[in-house]
Amino acid sequence: MPPTQQKAIYRNNIAYGDEHRLQLLDICLPRPLEESSPEETVWVVYLHGGAYRDPLQNRTELHPALTHFFPSPSTSSSPIPPPSLSKIAGFASIDYALSPRSPADLDDAATNAVHPRHVNDVLKGLRWLGREYGRGHDYILVGHSCGGTIAFQVALSQKPWTNPSPSEPSQTATTTDNEDDDTPSPPISLLSLAGLHNLPLLATNHISIPFYATFLAAAFGPSRAVWEAASPTSFSRLTERWEGGRLVVLGWSGEDGLVEGEQREGMRGVLRGQGWVEDGGGEGDGEGGGNRRLMMVDLEGGHDEVWEGGMQLCKVIALAVEELFKQY
């Protein structure tokens, strides 16, 4: 095998729970896990988009990016893995319960989810990863579109959520099962790509397109107060509660026809207001950020082109890994 080619270890369609058919995840290891030191490598965990409801958008969204991390000389003009691959212990992509698209979906536990079930499924998947593959590694959480929303919610709370009250926006978690002693650690870094950060604003900006309010109501219920409470831009205590957070990357494309740039800019303002320091932007605007960095990455193409083809997703993951290890 040429030295520029690296063979991955794939373990797909793994059940992390038995509550419904979408409690599945895929794993890809660059090398046997025992060869990846927790001090020198991190996991990359991906959360797909799809407006909480599209069955065609799932954990396989990560697969095209993996072809660029593990290029084959027969299919790539540059069959050299990114240098950051040496810093990655493994990749995981987690499916979660979807919200209903039609009344027929209400009878299926895999397609009748209302917030916070999406988040709790991801937390369950992370617990499974910790039990089965945990060797003390930190991990980066990557989310596209609504996967970005879930990523921020996961970073905020490491126990199963209860549906938040509008007076305390999604910053309180109440344990609802017996896994207290097995809760996952928070991510060390978060990448939100074309993320949905302000749900009421998303609906307002697309008020002429009923689809937006429809999918939000299916995923969160009809109350806009709940939409706001679940929005990452409402997380006034994010920095305080996400103690291990060190790097946030906000990616968006000016060609995105589904999610407007206000979603990224709003989250940028919240993070800067809590003291996160933006690269090239001087100090954060608030207090309490400490050694916490914010990066803005400009992507290209339409909403799903961020992950389709895999190259952009590969590059932004590689960038985050490289930047993260500069801080170690």
Backbone bond lengths (Angstrom), bond angles and torsions (degrees), N, CA, C in turn:
res aa  C-N    CA-C-N  psi(-1)  N-CA   C-N-CA  omega(-1)  CA-C   N-CA-C  phi
1 M - - - 1.466 - - 1.531 109.21 -
2 P 1.335 119.21 130.61 1.462 120.64 179.93 1.516 110.73 -60.61
3 P 1.326 118.35 147.57 1.456 120.54 -177.47 1.510 113.69 -65.28
4 T 1.347 118.73 -18.68 1.454 121.07 -179.69 1.520 111.88 -82.77
5 Q 1.313 118.03 -9.66 1.457 121.92 -177.56 1.532 109.73 -104.41
6 Q 1.309 116.30 136.05 1.454 120.87 -179.47 1.524 108.73 -126.97
7 K 1.304 116.61 128.80 1.448 121.20 -177.55 1.508 110.11 -91.06
8 A 1.322 115.40 127.23 1.460 120.82 -178.27 1.522 110.78 -89.48
9 I 1.323 114.92 158.65 1.458 122.71 175.44 1.526 106.98 -107.79
10 Y 1.334 116.49 113.25 1.467 121.07 -176.60 1.527 110.66 -103.89
11 R 1.327 115.40 135.57 1.458 122.32 174.17 1.525 107.28 -135.74
12 N 1.320 116.17 100.09 1.456 121.79 -172.30 1.523 112.72 -108.25
13 N 1.341 113.46 163.62 1.474 121.94 175.70 1.524 112.55 58.56
14 I 1.321 116.28 42.90 1.463 121.45 179.58 1.528 109.28 -89.69
15 A 1.308 116.83 128.58 1.468 121.12 177.40 1.522 109.60 -82.23
16 Y 1.336 116.02 124.50 1.459 119.76 175.63 1.531 111.69 -101.28
17 G 1.326 115.91 -2.11 1.457 121.99 177.78 1.511 109.40 -161.73
18 D 1.328 116.21 175.04 1.466 120.24 -178.74 1.519 111.90 -129.43
19 E 1.336 117.31 21.94 1.453 120.75 -178.01 1.528 112.25 -82.35
20 H 1.333 116.90 -26.43 1.463 121.34 177.02 1.524 108.80 -164.25
21 R 1.314 116.83 170.58 1.462 122.77 -170.56 1.530 113.98 -74.41
22 L 1.330 118.48 -10.93 1.457 120.22 179.98 1.520 113.19 -98.35
23 Q 1.297 117.99 7.54 1.471 119.50 174.45 1.529 108.33 -82.64
24 L 1.331 113.58 72.02 1.460 122.52 -175.86 1.523 109.79 -131.45
25 L 1.307 115.77 154.46 1.456 120.95 173.36 1.521 109.76 -146.62
26 D 1.317 114.48 157.87 1.461 122.33 174.48 1.524 108.98 -114.90
27 I 1.313 116.33 147.49 1.457 122.56 179.98 1.521 109.31 -129.10
28 C 1.314 115.53 142.59 1.459 121.93 173.85 1.522 107.68 -136.43
29 L 1.319 116.24 124.37 1.462 121.89 179.79 1.527 109.90 -110.44
30 P 1.323 118.70 127.17 1.466 120.29 176.22 1.519 112.84 -66.37
31 R 1.331 115.96 -23.50 1.462 122.24 -176.92 1.526 106.89 -161.17
32 P 1.326 120.06 166.50 1.464 119.37 174.37 1.523 110.64 -52.62
33 L 1.330 116.38 136.98 1.457 120.52 -170.88 1.523 112.76 -59.25
34 E 1.324 116.71 -32.26 1.467 119.26 -179.01 1.531 112.14 -66.60
35 E 1.328 117.00 -13.16 1.460 120.50 177.85 1.526 112.27 -91.27
36 S 1.330 117.16 -0.35 1.467 121.81 -179.40 1.518 109.66 -108.47
37 S 1.308 116.32 106.18 1.460 121.43 -178.09 1.523 110.80 -70.04
38 P 1.342 118.69 133.39 1.460 121.07 176.39 1.529 113.00 -60.61
39 E 1.313 117.36 -24.50 1.458 120.54 178.98 1.526 112.40 -79.02
40 E 1.329 117.01 -18.06 1.457 120.01 -172.89 1.525 113.77 -121.93
41 T 1.330 118.08 -2.34 1.467 120.65 -178.57 1.523 110.63 -140.82
42 V 1.330 115.14 158.15 1.464 122.45 177.13 1.528 109.43 -131.21
43 W 1.316 116.18 159.98 1.458 122.12 170.18 1.526 109.19 -88.10
44 V 1.325 115.69 152.93 1.464 123.17 171.65 1.528 106.94 -117.93
45 V 1.330 116.58 120.11 1.464 121.72 -177.98 1.527 108.63 -116.85
46 Y 1.334 115.96 126.67 1.472 121.48 -173.51 1.528 111.35 -109.90
47 L 1.340 115.46 139.70 1.466 123.21 176.31 1.525 108.71 -122.11
48 H 1.318 116.98 121.34 1.459 121.39 -174.58 1.532 112.12 -76.30
49 G 1.330 114.80 165.68 1.456 122.15 174.79 1.519 110.85 -99.54
50 G 1.345 114.91 -152.68 1.455 119.70 179.29 1.515 114.16 115.00
51 A 1.344 117.20 24.64 1.472 121.99 176.73 1.529 112.35 56.64
52 Y 1.297 116.41 31.65 1.472 123.77 178.49 1.528 113.12 65.13
53 R 1.332 119.35 6.23 1.460 118.15 -168.42 1.524 115.52 -143.86
54 D 1.311 118.98 -12.16 1.463 121.48 -173.62 1.531 110.03 -82.39
55 P 1.333 118.23 113.20 1.470 119.73 -178.41 1.519 113.55 -69.89
56 L 1.329 117.36 -14.99 1.457 120.29 179.91 1.526 112.38 -84.47
57 Q 1.329 116.86 -11.37 1.461 120.38 175.23 1.514 107.19 -106.95
58 N 1.312 115.02 117.12 1.454 120.27 -171.36 1.526 110.01 -151.07
59 R 1.308 116.18 -162.26 1.461 120.40 -174.44 1.526 113.04 -62.70
60 T 1.339 117.81 -17.68 1.461 120.05 -179.68 1.531 112.59 -72.76
61 E 1.338 118.12 -6.06 1.466 120.35 176.07 1.529 111.63 -56.94
62 L 1.315 117.18 -28.26 1.466 120.29 -178.99 1.526 112.62 -76.83
63 H 1.325 117.15 -22.48 1.455 120.59 -172.09 1.531 114.08 -56.84
64 P 1.366 119.79 -43.60 1.473 117.82 178.81 1.521 113.28 -59.46
65 A 1.330 117.65 -36.43 1.469 119.67 178.61 1.524 110.81 -65.34
66 L 1.322 116.74 -34.78 1.467 119.68 -179.24 1.521 111.58 -64.58
67 T 1.327 116.94 -29.26 1.467 118.83 178.41 1.523 111.28 -66.92
68 H 1.332 117.29 -21.68 1.464 120.69 176.78 1.523 111.45 -89.50
69 F 1.324 116.81 -27.54 1.460 119.16 172.90 1.526 111.14 -73.51
70 F 1.338 115.88 -29.04 1.464 121.06 -179.34 1.532 109.16 -126.94
71 P 1.340 117.39 65.37 1.464 120.24 -174.94 1.517 112.11 -71.10
72 S 1.312 114.43 149.10 1.456 121.33 176.93 1.526 109.21 -104.67
73 P 1.302 118.75 135.76 1.467 120.83 178.46 1.521 112.82 -56.73
74 S 1.317 117.66 -26.67 1.462 120.57 -177.43 1.522 112.40 -79.30
75 T 1.342 117.40 -16.81 1.463 119.98 -176.67 1.515 113.47 -123.23
76 S 1.327 118.33 -2.65 1.460 120.95 -176.27 1.518 109.97 -130.08
77 S 1.349 115.10 138.42 1.460 119.01 176.75 1.523 111.39 -77.56
78 S 1.333 116.73 -16.37 1.472 121.53 178.61 1.525 109.18 -132.21
79 P 1.334 116.12 75.62 1.472 119.79 -173.11 1.528 113.29 -77.53
80 I 1.336 116.43 52.15 1.457 121.20 179.87 1.523 108.29 -121.35
81 P 1.314 119.70 118.76 1.462 121.24 179.93 1.524 111.22 -63.19
82 P 1.339 117.75 151.25 1.465 119.60 175.08 1.525 110.48 -59.00
83 P 1.354 117.84 143.17 1.469 120.06 178.53 1.527 112.63 -55.60
84 S 1.337 116.34 -28.17 1.467 120.18 -178.51 1.519 112.37 -64.12
85 L 1.336 118.41 -17.55 1.458 120.29 -178.59 1.523 111.72 -59.22
86 S 1.321 116.51 -29.77 1.465 119.58 179.35 1.521 111.91 -67.01
87 K 1.340 116.64 -15.90 1.458 121.74 -179.44 1.529 112.21 -100.18
88 I 1.314 117.81 4.91 1.465 121.64 -177.41 1.526 109.65 -109.80
89 A 1.327 116.56 122.05 1.465 121.83 179.28 1.515 111.55 -79.68
90 G 1.324 116.63 -32.75 1.451 120.10 -178.55 1.515 110.90 -176.63
91 F 1.338 114.60 161.69 1.458 122.45 174.63 1.523 108.23 -115.47
92 A 1.322 116.58 142.77 1.459 121.01 172.15 1.519 108.18 -137.76
93 S 1.315 116.25 144.99 1.459 122.05 176.58 1.523 107.69 -130.50
94 I 1.329 116.18 123.80 1.462 121.76 -169.53 1.526 111.54 -110.47
95 D 1.316 116.28 127.33 1.463 121.61 168.65 1.524 109.69 -85.03
96 Y 1.318 115.74 159.26 1.459 121.79 178.97 1.523 108.85 -147.71
97 A 1.315 116.59 164.55 1.455 121.00 -179.06 1.526 110.31 -60.68
98 L 1.316 116.38 141.82 1.460 122.62 179.35 1.523 110.82 -98.86
99 S 1.314 115.22 163.83 1.453 121.13 176.42 1.525 109.71 -94.12
100 P 1.332 117.24 157.27 1.473 119.82 -172.87 1.519 113.93 -69.85
101 R 1.334 114.44 140.76 1.464 121.18 171.70 1.519 111.80 -99.09
102 S 1.335 116.17 -22.48 1.465 121.26 -178.61 1.524 108.19 -151.16
103 P 1.341 117.65 165.59 1.475 120.04 178.19 1.525 113.15 -55.91
104 A 1.333 117.22 -29.20 1.462 119.86 -179.20 1.522 111.87 -64.15
105 D 1.340 117.20 -24.72 1.462 120.47 -178.99 1.524 112.79 -75.80
106 L 1.324 117.33 -15.22 1.458 120.09 -173.39 1.522 112.91 -69.34
107 D 1.312 117.86 -19.66 1.465 121.20 -178.73 1.528 113.05 -90.40
108 D 1.331 117.02 1.16 1.462 121.73 -177.11 1.521 108.89 -115.15
109 A 1.316 117.38 120.44 1.469 121.19 -178.33 1.527 112.42 -61.86
110 A 1.331 116.57 -19.88 1.465 119.94 179.65 1.517 112.43 -81.25
111 T 1.344 117.56 -15.27 1.465 120.44 -174.42 1.521 113.45 -132.74
112 N 1.319 118.02 19.38 1.467 119.41 178.96 1.526 111.68 -122.00
113 A 1.326 116.64 27.39 1.461 121.07 -174.25 1.522 112.21 -75.50
114 V 1.323 115.13 137.96 1.461 123.56 170.36 1.521 106.58 -123.55
115 H 1.324 116.50 141.63 1.455 121.18 177.35 1.522 110.24 -46.02
116 P 1.319 117.55 131.17 1.475 128.23 18.80 1.522 115.14 -105.40
117 R 1.333 119.34 24.81 1.461 119.70 -175.30 1.517 112.84 -63.13
118 H 1.335 118.37 -34.33 1.468 119.63 178.76 1.525 110.09 -59.18
119 V 1.341 115.26 -46.29 1.459 120.47 -178.59 1.525 110.76 -65.20
120 N 1.322 115.95 -44.17 1.465 119.37 -177.51 1.522 112.22 -65.33
121 D 1.336 116.80 -32.91 1.471 119.02 174.39 1.527 110.38 -62.86
122 V 1.325 116.86 -44.94 1.461 119.96 -179.50 1.528 110.12 -63.26
123 L 1.327 117.21 -42.18 1.456 120.09 177.20 1.529 110.92 -60.43
124 K 1.322 116.44 -38.31 1.463 120.35 177.95 1.526 110.58 -64.94
125 G 1.347 115.96 -41.22 1.453 119.89 177.00 1.524 112.39 -63.25
126 L 1.327 116.12 -39.59 1.464 120.07 177.72 1.528 111.17 -66.74
127 R 1.331 116.39 -37.13 1.463 118.95 176.27 1.520 110.61 -62.36
128 W 1.333 115.73 -41.96 1.463 119.85 178.91 1.525 110.26 -61.34
129 L 1.331 116.66 -45.46 1.462 119.92 178.39 1.522 111.07 -59.54
130 G 1.336 116.00 -41.22 1.454 119.31 179.92 1.516 112.91 -63.57
131 R 1.334 115.54 -38.71 1.471 119.48 179.98 1.524 111.93 -71.38
132 E 1.320 116.11 -43.87 1.464 120.37 -171.18 1.531 113.36 -88.77
133 Y 1.328 117.01 -29.17 1.464 120.00 -175.57 1.524 112.29 -127.42
134 G 1.322 116.83 6.62 1.454 119.95 -175.70 1.516 112.97 -69.96
135 R 1.310 115.58 120.83 1.466 121.73 175.42 1.526 109.63 -132.04
136 G 1.331 115.45 23.55 1.454 119.19 179.86 1.510 114.46 87.77
137 H 1.355 117.70 10.25 1.453 120.07 179.87 1.534 110.89 -73.68
138 D 1.329 115.91 145.65 1.457 121.07 164.36 1.527 108.13 -77.72
139 Y 1.346 115.82 168.12 1.459 118.24 177.35 1.521 111.18 -143.26
140 I 1.327 113.95 153.81 1.465 123.74 175.02 1.522 107.10 -103.55
141 L 1.320 116.83 132.33 1.458 121.51 179.52 1.521 108.21 -105.48
142 V 1.336 116.41 122.51 1.464 122.87 -176.91 1.516 108.61 -116.22
143 G 1.334 117.60 126.24 1.454 120.55 179.27 1.510 111.45 -131.27
144 H 1.335 116.27 138.65 1.456 121.71 175.39 1.521 109.28 -108.19
145 S 1.322 116.99 131.61 1.467 123.10 176.35 1.534 110.31 59.05
146 C 1.345 118.49 -119.09 1.470 118.16 178.22 1.519 111.31 -68.06
147 G 1.327 117.97 -19.22 1.458 120.33 172.17 1.519 111.45 -63.68
148 G 1.344 117.12 -29.98 1.454 120.89 174.70 1.520 111.56 -68.21
149 T 1.335 116.19 -38.51 1.464 120.52 175.67 1.524 110.09 -59.58
150 I 1.323 115.51 -49.28 1.468 120.77 -178.56 1.521 110.50 -62.83
151 A 1.326 116.99 -37.50 1.463 120.07 -179.36 1.524 110.89 -59.82
152 F 1.332 117.47 -44.89 1.465 119.93 177.63 1.524 110.95 -64.77
153 Q 1.325 117.05 -38.50 1.461 119.86 179.22 1.529 111.16 -65.45
154 V 1.318 116.60 -38.25 1.465 120.64 177.52 1.528 110.32 -66.42
155 A 1.330 117.21 -42.48 1.463 120.31 179.70 1.521 111.39 -61.39
156 L 1.330 115.50 -32.39 1.465 119.93 -176.94 1.514 112.44 -72.93
157 S 1.317 117.10 -33.97 1.453 119.02 -171.25 1.504 110.44 -144.74
158 Q 1.317 116.50 130.45 1.451 121.57 -177.33 1.516 113.53 -104.25
159 K 1.325 117.54 12.54 1.458 121.53 172.94 1.516 108.25 -122.12
160 P 1.332 118.25 158.24 1.457 119.45 -179.23 1.523 112.00 -54.62
161 W 1.313 114.73 136.70 1.456 120.42 -177.81 1.522 111.43 -80.54
162 T 1.317 115.15 153.48 1.457 120.93 160.77 1.515 105.98 -105.84
163 N 1.334 117.10 161.78 1.454 119.17 179.93 1.520 108.46 -64.90
164 P 1.347 118.23 122.76 1.454 120.81 -171.61 1.517 112.59 -72.41
165 S 1.306 115.81 154.25 1.455 120.70 172.48 1.514 108.18 -90.08
166 P 1.333 118.30 149.39 1.465 119.87 -178.71 1.520 113.22 -59.17
167 S 1.328 118.39 -25.27 1.457 120.30 -177.29 1.521 112.94 -75.73
168 E 1.311 117.89 -19.13 1.476 121.23 179.27 1.520 107.56 -135.05
169 P 1.347 116.98 83.63 1.457 121.61 -169.01 1.524 114.54 -60.18
170 S 1.289 116.51 99.62 1.466 124.09 166.16 1.515 114.72 47.53
171 Q 1.310 118.45 28.99 1.451 119.62 -178.09 1.519 110.94 -111.58
172 T 1.318 116.12 11.32 1.451 120.71 178.71 1.510 109.14 -125.21
173 A 1.305 116.81 133.33 1.456 121.00 177.53 1.510 108.78 -118.99
174 T 1.302 115.84 137.16 1.453 120.74 177.31 1.511 109.03 -118.80
175 T 1.314 117.45 126.46 1.453 120.81 -179.20 1.511 109.84 -66.51
176 T 1.345 115.79 128.93 1.456 120.34 -177.82 1.516 111.93 -118.61
177 D 1.335 117.69 4.19 1.450 119.61 177.70 1.520 108.28 -138.16
178 N 1.322 117.38 -167.32 1.459 120.13 -174.05 1.516 112.74 -104.17
179 E 1.354 116.42 29.46 1.457 119.98 -174.71 1.532 111.93 -104.53
180 D 1.342 116.80 27.15 1.462 120.72 -177.68 1.525 112.73 -50.97
181 D 1.320 116.32 -43.07 1.446 120.21 -173.33 1.515 112.79 -84.23
182 D 1.334 116.89 4.25 1.454 121.07 -174.39 1.525 110.96 -128.30
183 T 1.329 117.12 24.52 1.454 119.96 -177.11 1.527 109.99 -73.92
184 P 1.335 117.92 144.03 1.462 120.10 -177.58 1.517 111.61 -73.38
185 S 1.305 115.34 152.68 1.456 119.87 172.57 1.523 108.59 -73.78
186 P 1.328 117.68 157.23 1.466 119.36 178.36 1.520 110.96 -73.01
187 P 1.328 118.31 158.99 1.462 120.13 176.50 1.523 110.24 -67.25
188 I 1.311 115.65 155.69 1.459 120.27 175.74 1.525 110.46 -88.26
189 S 1.327 115.85 -20.54 1.461 121.38 179.96 1.521 109.03 -148.07
190 L 1.332 115.59 153.51 1.465 121.10 -177.81 1.518 109.08 -136.64
191 L 1.333 115.99 131.22 1.464 122.34 175.30 1.521 108.12 -116.27
192 S 1.325 116.93 118.67 1.458 121.56 176.51 1.522 107.59 -113.14
193 L 1.311 116.54 112.21 1.462 123.17 -174.76 1.522 109.12 -108.83
194 A 1.325 116.33 116.24 1.467 121.46 -173.91 1.522 109.92 53.88
195 G 1.327 115.82 39.32 1.459 121.06 -173.44 1.522 113.67 -73.25
196 L 1.333 115.11 151.96 1.462 122.66 175.08 1.522 106.97 -94.26
197 H 1.311 117.16 106.21 1.461 121.07 -172.37 1.522 113.26 -109.18
198 N 1.310 117.65 -23.94 1.466 122.14 178.80 1.529 107.18 -131.87
199 L 1.326 116.40 96.16 1.463 120.86 -171.58 1.530 113.21 -68.43
200 P 1.348 120.30 -44.19 1.462 118.13 176.57 1.522 112.95 -60.86
201 L 1.326 116.85 -38.86 1.466 119.90 178.93 1.517 110.77 -64.94
202 L 1.322 116.84 -37.74 1.469 120.26 177.63 1.519 110.37 -58.71
203 A 1.333 116.59 -46.13 1.463 120.26 179.39 1.525 111.61 -65.68
204 T 1.331 116.90 -40.96 1.470 120.96 -179.10 1.517 111.36 -65.27
205 N 1.326 116.65 -42.73 1.460 120.23 -178.75 1.518 112.74 -68.46
206 H 1.326 116.85 -17.12 1.468 121.09 179.65 1.530 110.04 -122.72
207 I 1.311 115.86 36.57 1.464 120.37 -173.69 1.528 112.25 -60.75
208 S 1.331 117.29 -25.50 1.462 120.87 179.79 1.527 112.65 -80.66
209 I 1.347 116.41 -4.79 1.470 121.17 -179.61 1.526 107.87 -116.47
210 P 1.321 118.91 100.30 1.468 121.32 -174.18 1.518 114.44 -58.02
211 F 1.318 118.16 -23.34 1.465 121.08 -177.22 1.524 112.08 -53.53
212 Y 1.325 117.34 -39.68 1.469 119.92 -173.99 1.527 111.08 -64.84
213 A 1.329 116.74 -51.96 1.467 119.13 178.94 1.518 111.09 -64.63
214 T 1.326 116.66 -31.56 1.467 120.66 -179.42 1.520 111.26 -66.59
215 F 1.347 117.73 -47.46 1.465 117.82 -177.60 1.520 111.00 -72.21
216 L 1.330 117.80 -31.87 1.462 119.69 177.14 1.527 111.34 -67.48
217 A 1.328 116.51 -40.05 1.467 119.84 178.02 1.519 110.69 -65.68
218 A 1.329 117.08 -37.26 1.462 120.00 179.07 1.525 111.03 -67.75
219 A 1.325 116.64 -34.87 1.467 120.66 -175.76 1.524 113.26 -86.39
220 F 1.350 117.43 -28.62 1.465 120.42 -172.96 1.527 113.99 -126.71
221 G 1.328 117.27 -3.97 1.448 119.21 -173.05 1.521 109.84 90.17
222 P 1.332 117.62 173.65 1.468 120.60 -171.91 1.526 115.21 -79.73
223 S 1.334 118.97 -14.28 1.459 121.33 -172.93 1.524 111.99 -77.98
224 R 1.329 116.10 121.85 1.463 119.57 176.77 1.520 111.54 -68.63
225 A 1.314 117.12 -23.32 1.465 119.50 175.62 1.526 110.62 -64.38
226 V 1.332 116.51 -37.45 1.461 120.23 176.31 1.524 110.07 -69.86
227 W 1.335 117.77 -38.97 1.464 120.46 176.93 1.530 109.96 -57.48
228 E 1.338 115.14 -45.47 1.460 119.17 -179.35 1.519 111.11 -66.39
229 A 1.325 117.02 -41.86 1.462 120.45 -178.94 1.514 112.11 -62.16
230 A 1.337 117.01 -32.56 1.463 121.87 -178.50 1.521 112.85 -86.01
231 S 1.328 117.39 -6.05 1.463 121.68 -177.00 1.520 111.32 -79.07
232 P 1.333 118.51 131.38 1.471 120.40 178.05 1.529 113.92 -55.90
233 T 1.333 118.17 -28.91 1.461 119.04 178.54 1.523 112.19 -67.49
234 S 1.331 117.77 -12.83 1.466 121.61 178.07 1.525 112.23 -92.28
235 F 1.317 117.55 -1.11 1.466 120.35 -173.96 1.531 109.93 -83.24
236 S 1.306 115.88 79.87 1.458 120.62 -176.72 1.525 112.46 -67.15
237 R 1.317 117.18 -18.93 1.468 120.51 -178.62 1.527 111.92 -110.88
238 L 1.313 116.45 23.53 1.467 119.92 -176.75 1.523 111.99 -58.00
239 T 1.319 116.98 -49.51 1.463 120.15 -177.20 1.524 110.92 -63.37
240 E 1.335 115.91 -39.77 1.457 120.44 -179.55 1.523 111.63 -65.27
241 R 1.323 116.64 -43.54 1.456 120.44 -173.58 1.530 112.61 -84.45
242 W 1.321 117.08 -28.78 1.460 120.37 178.22 1.531 108.36 -92.54
243 E 1.311 115.09 76.30 1.454 120.62 -171.97 1.521 113.00 -65.44
244 G 1.332 117.55 -32.79 1.461 119.76 -175.34 1.507 114.53 -89.04
245 G 1.332 118.13 -0.75 1.459 120.24 -175.85 1.519 112.92 -70.06
246 R 1.326 116.68 130.11 1.461 120.92 -177.70 1.517 113.83 -124.97
247 L 1.340 117.21 -23.85 1.469 119.67 -177.25 1.519 109.43 -148.50
248 V 1.341 116.29 129.29 1.459 122.40 171.73 1.523 108.15 -119.60
249 V 1.318 116.11 132.26 1.460 122.33 175.16 1.521 107.92 -116.21
250 L 1.326 116.81 124.03 1.455 122.56 177.21 1.520 108.27 -110.78
251 G 1.335 116.49 113.25 1.452 121.37 -178.71 1.515 111.41 -111.64
252 W 1.324 116.22 142.97 1.478 121.23 179.39 1.511 108.58 -160.27
253 S 1.314 115.84 149.27 1.462 122.36 178.09 1.524 110.46 -110.40
254 G 1.312 116.71 134.13 1.454 121.19 175.71 1.512 112.68 -65.66
255 E 1.324 117.41 -12.17 1.468 121.60 177.20 1.524 112.40 -95.16
256 D 1.334 117.24 4.26 1.463 121.58 -179.65 1.530 108.87 -68.96
257 G 1.313 116.30 116.43 1.460 120.73 -178.52 1.516 114.23 -92.45
258 L 1.330 117.43 1.83 1.467 120.68 -177.01 1.523 113.22 -113.61
259 V 1.334 116.60 -34.59 1.470 121.44 -178.00 1.524 108.14 -124.75
260 E 1.321 116.07 122.83 1.457 121.57 -175.33 1.522 111.65 -82.37
261 G 1.322 115.19 161.23 1.453 121.51 -177.15 1.516 114.31 -63.83
262 E 1.339 118.12 -19.90 1.466 120.40 177.88 1.528 111.84 -59.72
263 Q 1.318 116.97 -27.76 1.465 119.46 179.81 1.527 110.17 -65.20
264 R 1.315 116.98 -41.82 1.464 120.06 177.85 1.522 110.92 -72.55
265 E 1.331 116.76 -43.65 1.463 119.43 -176.52 1.522 111.77 -64.62
266 G 1.327 116.95 -36.62 1.457 119.89 178.10 1.515 111.95 -63.25
267 M 1.339 116.61 -42.65 1.457 120.51 179.24 1.519 110.51 -69.86
268 R 1.296 116.08 -35.01 1.471 120.35 176.34 1.528 110.45 -59.54
269 G 1.335 115.99 -44.55 1.455 120.12 179.78 1.518 112.54 -64.14
270 V 1.338 116.97 -39.89 1.467 120.82 179.02 1.525 110.22 -62.77
271 L 1.321 116.94 -46.11 1.464 120.19 -177.85 1.525 111.46 -67.16
272 R 1.314 117.14 -43.61 1.464 119.63 177.71 1.531 110.45 -62.67
273 G 1.319 116.00 -37.42 1.449 120.05 178.95 1.511 113.21 -65.94
274 Q 1.334 116.55 -21.15 1.463 121.15 177.66 1.530 111.79 -100.24
275 G 1.327 115.49 13.72 1.454 119.37 171.22 1.508 116.56 96.24
276 W 1.338 118.48 2.01 1.460 119.30 177.73 1.533 108.39 -68.51
277 V 1.316 115.64 137.26 1.458 121.89 -175.46 1.517 109.69 -97.66
278 E 1.317 115.87 119.65 1.458 120.57 -178.50 1.520 110.68 -84.66
279 D 1.312 116.87 136.16 1.460 121.01 177.68 1.518 109.56 -58.03
280 G 1.324 116.18 124.51 1.454 120.76 179.44 1.507 113.71 78.93
281 G 1.341 117.11 1.43 1.452 119.46 -174.89 1.513 114.12 -114.07
282 G 1.323 118.62 14.10 1.450 121.07 179.93 1.512 111.74 73.31
283 E 1.313 116.42 -155.00 1.453 121.41 -177.63 1.519 110.61 -77.25
284 G 1.331 115.54 158.62 1.451 120.06 173.29 1.514 109.97 -67.56
285 D 1.332 116.35 164.73 1.460 121.24 -175.24 1.514 113.09 -86.24
286 G 1.340 117.69 -15.93 1.458 120.14 -175.52 1.505 111.22 -120.55
287 E 1.322 114.55 -165.84 1.446 120.86 -179.68 1.520 110.75 -111.02
288 G 1.312 115.52 158.72 1.462 119.93 170.50 1.506 115.20 95.78
289 G 1.350 118.20 -2.76 1.443 119.03 -178.15 1.515 113.47 -73.33
290 G 1.340 115.46 -39.09 1.460 119.29 -179.25 1.515 110.52 63.26
291 N 1.327 116.57 -140.00 1.452 121.48 -178.58 1.521 110.11 -84.25
292 R 1.316 116.21 66.82 1.462 121.85 -177.64 1.516 109.06 -128.14
293 R 1.327 114.70 127.02 1.457 119.99 -172.36 1.514 111.51 -113.50
294 L 1.326 113.94 148.15 1.456 123.09 178.78 1.514 108.42 -123.96
295 M 1.332 116.10 130.04 1.461 121.39 176.99 1.520 109.84 -122.68
296 M 1.322 115.51 136.63 1.451 122.10 174.86 1.530 107.74 -105.97
297 V 1.321 116.89 124.63 1.456 121.47 -178.39 1.525 108.94 -120.16
298 D 1.323 116.23 125.13 1.461 121.40 177.63 1.521 109.55 -89.25
299 L 1.324 114.91 121.95 1.461 121.92 -179.80 1.521 109.98 -100.13
300 E 1.317 116.59 179.04 1.459 121.65 -178.00 1.518 110.66 -130.45
301 G 1.330 115.21 151.85 1.455 120.25 174.56 1.518 113.74 88.12
302 G 1.332 114.64 -176.53 1.446 121.33 -178.32 1.515 112.89 -72.06
303 H 1.325 114.53 179.27 1.468 121.58 -171.89 1.533 112.46 -53.93
304 D 1.322 117.31 -49.72 1.457 120.32 -177.14 1.523 113.89 -87.19
305 E 1.324 116.61 -9.77 1.462 118.88 176.55 1.522 111.79 -67.67
306 V 1.317 116.88 -12.85 1.466 120.72 175.09 1.526 110.59 -57.62
307 W 1.344 116.49 -38.31 1.471 119.39 -178.37 1.520 112.76 -110.88
308 E 1.335 117.69 -24.43 1.461 119.68 179.13 1.526 109.83 -64.34
309 G 1.294 116.73 135.29 1.457 120.66 -176.74 1.517 112.59 87.67
310 G 1.329 116.15 -32.45 1.455 120.75 170.55 1.510 117.48 88.41
311 M 1.340 118.16 -22.65 1.459 119.37 -172.95 1.526 112.23 -65.18
312 Q 1.343 117.32 -45.24 1.467 118.88 -178.91 1.522 111.54 -64.03
313 L 1.331 116.08 -42.18 1.461 119.47 179.84 1.521 110.25 -64.82
314 C 1.318 117.13 -41.64 1.465 121.13 176.68 1.525 110.59 -58.55
315 K 1.326 116.98 -45.84 1.462 120.76 -176.43 1.522 111.92 -65.64
316 V 1.338 117.32 -41.69 1.464 118.67 -176.50 1.523 110.59 -72.82
317 I 1.334 117.98 -33.99 1.468 120.34 174.26 1.521 109.81 -64.98
318 A 1.334 116.30 -46.16 1.463 120.25 179.50 1.525 111.07 -59.73
319 L 1.338 116.45 -41.73 1.461 120.83 178.91 1.522 110.97 -60.79
320 A 1.341 116.38 -45.61 1.462 120.29 -179.04 1.524 111.51 -63.39
321 V 1.329 116.55 -41.83 1.471 119.95 179.41 1.521 110.12 -62.45
322 E 1.324 116.11 -45.87 1.462 119.50 -179.31 1.523 111.52 -63.55
323 E 1.334 117.11 -42.34 1.462 120.10 -179.88 1.524 110.82 -67.99
324 L 1.306 116.55 -37.55 1.457 120.11 -178.96 1.532 111.11 -63.16
325 F 1.316 116.19 -41.60 1.461 119.12 -177.54 1.518 113.01 -75.75
326 K 1.316 117.47 -12.63 1.455 119.99 170.93 1.519 110.84 -67.82
327 Q 1.353 115.78 -23.56 1.459 120.41 -177.26 1.538 111.95 -88.88
328 Y 1.328 116.15 -17.10 1.470 119.05 -175.44 1.520 110.70 -67.43
